[in-house]
Amino acid sequence: MRKAARQKENPKAVRGSHSGRPIMALLDLLGRRWTLRIVWELREGALTSRALRAACDDASPTIVQQRLSELRDAGLVTMRDEGGYALTDLGKELFALLMPLHRFAEQWAKQRLTS
């Protein structure tokens, strides 16, 4: 079945899933280039677009803005009135869920170095 036909059939479908299940939609969003890095860099507080790009190894401004827009649409990031971008409460909750994965990655990296 063609992609356009699938989307008509299920308008919530996302890349890699015909079902549009919330976990698939979240994994699709988080799997996009620079998305997790943006969430990671906003963990300690708000950053301007320029500071965020610098923290992301000078990622393309177009890509960073696109990802910020997607994260804002998802309710994970907000644009502050005083400038800059910050994690919403929902974004902070997501970040907290990523911390066990971060700890695992640190242990895994150490194990790989000693093997």
C-alpha positions, 0 to 999 in steps of 0.5 A: 500500500502506498504511503499516501493511502496509508496516511489517509487510512490512519492519519496518525501513522508515523514513519516505521509504523502504520498504527500511530501508537504513541510509543512509535510516534515518540520514537520517531520524533526522538530518532530524528537527527539532533532531536535527542541532542537538543533535549540533552542540551536544554537539560540545565536550562534555557538556551538561545537558538545561537547557543543551542546550535553552538552546543550542538557542534554548530548544527545547521540552523535550519535543522535545529529550527526544524527540530525545535519546531517539532519539539514545540509541537510535541509539547516538549520544548517551549519558547520563553517570553524573555528569549531562548528555548527551554524544556517544558514540564513534559520535556523535563519528565522525558529527560528524567526518563533518559537518565537511566539510559545515560547511566547505562551508557556510561557503564557500557562504555567503561566495560568496553574499554576494559574488555 
